[in-house]
């Protein structure tokens, strides 16, 4: 299947997105912002319909809409920390509403709605490949350069602020990259499925990794396997590639669930400590409790 | 030497002053317990000291510099209330959490060198965390998580430690151990500690001074006198 130039381009573009989406998606999922990709998809749709109405390129207009949407969302998240979820939902529905209204105004020429919503991986051009390649490189450099501060603000934004890290700057940069990822993934898996590529590989990695770095790397691996396997299946079974990729990723998630790392039993002994009273050896569990044959000591410690 | 100054510090949620015109100087090496009833503004005050919440009126100074101009955040260690329940599945290991404590203010590209690794190793040893290093934070008990956050704050050798209810949701044994660590850090390393606490008994046993916030009535002074004030105003059982 890879003798054909269009398949080579499709696979390469898919692979780049398979690396970029989970790379950016890891930070979104871990900050409980899994639905942001979905919401930006709605906003990008409004951008595409506006572009079609006024004669701009759909990818460019989607990217502009996503950038404006993403930066506004970040601002709202800062201003309304307690109600940000509700406000964001309203924001996304407004995007969808705007898309429907703009589409209804455009009576003259229809655009290929299917390729926007569900992607058209097989028609990826050399130019598309360059664009996603540059995005991929930018995303990779961003995460490598800012990895440790990003890690800190992802698990404890307040503590990262107190440590004096440039939290706001990093949040805005992440918002810009998320917006561009959603807009540029449109051609690959489509606006409705881009969120799945941001979330599902990360969800898989969360089942099998204990560390932050491990989660990001494994998520990228799950992304690559989903795209490669999805493309092969869709080619030979003549199925829609975007949908097949997502179904493969979902299958991988179910598999990962079966191999989920079991949490350590709360009272599993971790190390040994000498009892202060009888000088016998006791086992200290993960809670710091000493399990000991000397009953009085054990009782006191618990 | 005074290192923290609250000048006319006031806070209002919009329905009256939570506290009004606090004027306090905290000396280097002090161990301050911030006590008071629920809703008296204890955690808000700590968040102000951490520059996470802006005061309605007044200012805070660190080493004579206004907090808005203060840049030397490496000197301040912050220990939050805990690893919230929603974070229990977060894939971050104990070592990764401690390592984030070494990040320098305003720097973006940061890698750990041999010296950093030695610092991490030292703190891991001090807090008896060696056997937990590779485990996910969520696998640890509340007491152990609190110890990891303390280790994260201590790894950069801060001069001031801000603690927000460090003894919440941990058992008595872990509490006693935590307070013993804090006393050791305060007495041996001379770290100034400001700690919000509900646990009056243990706060009294470890702190030197106390700030008692009780709905507009504030008392600042030696810890026992502040506790007497707290009891006298009848907020002990709230």
Contacts between the chains, C-beta under 8 A, distances in Angstrom:
chain1	res1	chain2	res2	distance
A	30	B	90	6.5
A	30	B	91	7.5
A	32	B	86	7.4
A	145	B	108	6.3
A	145	B	109	5.1
A	146	B	108	5.4
A	146	B	109	7.4
A	148	B	99	7.6
A	148	B	100	6.7
A	148	B	103	5.7
A	148	B	110	4.9
A	148	B	111	7.8
A	149	B	103	6.2
A	149	B	107	8.0
A	149	B	108	6.1
A	149	B	110	7.0
A	151	B	92	7.6
A	151	B	96	7.0
A	151	B	100	6.3
A	152	B	100	4.2
A	152	B	103	5.9
A	155	B	87	7.0
A	155	B	90	5.7
A	155	B	92	5.4
A	155	B	97	7.4
A	155	B	100	7.9
A	156	B	80	6.7
A	156	B	100	7.9
A	158	B	50	7.3
A	158	B	52	5.6
A	158	B	78	7.6
A	158	B	80	6.3
A	159	B	78	5.5
A	159	B	80	6.0
A	159	B	100	7.9
A	159	B	152	7.7
A	160	B	100	7.8
A	160	B	103	7.9
A	161	B	50	7.7
A	161	B	51	7.2
A	161	B	52	6.2
A	162	B	50	4.6
A	162	B	51	6.9
A	162	B	52	6.9
A	162	B	73	6.6
A	162	B	76	6.4
A	162	B	78	4.0
A	162	B	162	7.6
A	163	B	73	6.0
A	163	B	74	7.9
A	163	B	78	7.5
A	163	B	100	7.8
A	163	B	101	7.7
A	163	B	103	5.7
A	163	B	105	6.4
A	164	B	71	7.2
A	164	B	73	3.3
A	164	B	74	7.2
A	164	B	104	7.9
A	164	B	105	2.7
A	164	B	106	5.9
A	165	B	103	6.1
A	165	B	105	6.7
A	165	B	106	7.4
A	166	B	106	6.2
A	166	B	108	6.8
A	170	B	108	8.0
A	205	B	91	7.8
A	206	B	89	6.9
A	206	B	91	6.0
A	209	B	91	5.5
A	210	B	91	6.1
A	210	B	93	6.0
A	210	B	134	6.9
A	210	B	135	7.1
A	210	B	136	5.0
A	211	B	91	6.1
A	211	B	92	6.8
A	211	B	93	4.8
A	211	B	96	6.1
A	211	B	134	7.7
A	211	B	136	8.0
A	212	B	91	5.8
A	212	B	92	4.8
A	212	B	93	7.5
A	212	B	96	5.4
A	213	B	96	7.6
A	214	B	91	7.0
A	215	B	91	4.4
A	263	B	136	7.4
A	263	B	138	7.1
A	263	B	139	5.2
A	264	B	135	6.5
A	264	B	139	4.8
A	266	B	141	7.0
A	270	B	131	4.3
A	270	B	132	6.9
A	271	B	130	7.7
A	271	B	131	4.6
A	286	B	132	7.3
A	286	B	135	7.8
A	286	B	139	6.7
A	286	B	140	6.1
A	286	B	141	6.2
A	286	B	144	6.6
A	287	B	141	3.9
A	287	B	143	6.7
A	287	B	144	6.9
A	287	B	171	7.6
A	287	B	174	7.6
A	288	B	141	6.9
A	288	B	143	5.8
A	288	B	144	6.4
A	288	B	173	6.6
A	288	B	174	5.8
A	288	B	177	7.0
A	289	B	173	7.5
A	301	B	173	5.9
A	302	B	173	7.4
